[in-house]
């Protein structure tokens, strides 16, 4: 199983041939999520809230540019090539996109289903209460600042 940009780079080199997208096998799978350090959250709560807000704003910019194709992709690619490890601007036009929720929602049922998989195959030792692992206050704060996305 490969993620972007490795899929596109491998296809370009002729060493990878995608068979099926994970979203086809597991509709609703969470392909991108942000984890927040509990130390950061505890020691710098305002910075943590603002970081999550900035992340959600970036997800929305990404969503508009790469999923809705609103014409802003050309403005974002130079920023992405400057601040990420993907330096080939042409690669952004070939890469598949990950699903993002413009309101930062994560389906806890999907997390529980993923845990079941990890438990079955031994990569996770015990079940974690997904509701306790998620702190919605950060997304709530971001949504208060940015407003809810309504496509």
N, C-alpha and C positions, 0 to 999 in steps of 0.2 A: 504494500500500500504506500503510495507516494502522494505528497502534497505539492502544491505549486510553491515555488517555480520549478521544482524538480521534474514534474511531469512534462512541462513545455520544453525545458532544456534537454531532457532525455529524448523527447520526440524529435527535436531539431538535430540531435546527434545520431538518430536512428537506433537508439539502444532501448527505447521504451515504446510500447504500444498499449495504450490504455484499453482495458477490456470493458470495464463498467465503472461508472461514478458511484462513490459511496452513497450519495443521496438517492440513487436509484435502488440500491439494496436496502437502505435504511432511511426512508423518508422522514424528514424532521430531525435527522442527526445534527448534533451541535458540532460544527466544524471550526468555530472560532469563539473563544470566551476569554475574558480577562480575569486573572487571579490577582487579588490585592493582598500584599503582605500584611499580616495582622500587626506586626511591629510598626510598619509605616502607618497603618490606620490608627493605631493606639497613640503613637508618638506625634503624629502630624495629621490630625483628623481633617483639618480644613484643606491641607494640601492634597490629601487622599480624595476628598470630595471633588476638588477642582480637577484632579488628574482624571477621575472617572468621567467628569463632564467633558473634558477635552477629548478623551477617547471616544465618547459617544458622538461628539460633534464630528470627529474624524471618520467614524463609521458612516455617518450620514453623508459626508462629502464623498466617500468611497461608493456608497449606495447610489447616489445621484450620478456619479461619473461612470461607474463600471457596470451597474445593473440597469439603471434607467436610461443610460446613454444620453444624458442631457446636454452633451457638448462640452462638459468641463474636464474631460479626460486629458486633453492636451495641456491644460494648466496644472493638473496634478502629477503627471508623469515626471516632469523635471524635479519636483519636490521629492517624489518617491525614489528616484534614482540618486538624489543627493543624500537622503537620510536613511535609506535602507541598503541592504547588501545586494539588491538586484540593480545592477548598474547599466544593464542593456535596456534602453528605452523601448526597443522593438518587442522585447519579451512581454511587456505589459499588454500589447495588442493580441498576443497569442495565448496568454495564460487564462485558465478558467478562473472563475471567481468563487469565493466562498460565500456562503449565505450569511447575511448579517441582518439583524432586526434593528431597524432605525430607532426603536424605542428601548433597545437594550434588553428585551425580554429573553428569558431562558426557560424552557419548558422543563419543569422538575420531573415530570414523568419520563422524559427522554433521558435525563441524568440517571434516574432509577433503573431504566432499561439498560443503559450502558454499564452501570454497576453490576447488574446481573450477569452480563457477558464477562466482565473482568473477574468476578467471583468464580464463575464456572471454569474459567481457564487459569485460575490461580494467580493472576497478575494483581489482584486486590485481595487482601486477607479477610476483611470484614466490611459489612455494609455500613455506610455513613448515611445519617439522616440528611437528605438533600436540603430539606427546608431549613435545617439548622446551619448547614454549610453556606447557605446563600444569605447575604445581608442586603435586602432590597433598598435600604436607606440611601445608598450611594446613587443608584439609578433614579430613585425618587427625587433626590437632590438635583441630579442632572436634568431630569424632566421639568422640574420647577424652573430651572434657569433657561432651558432651551425650548420648552414646550413639547407637547406630544406631536409626533410625526403623523401626519394624515395625508397619505398619498393621493 
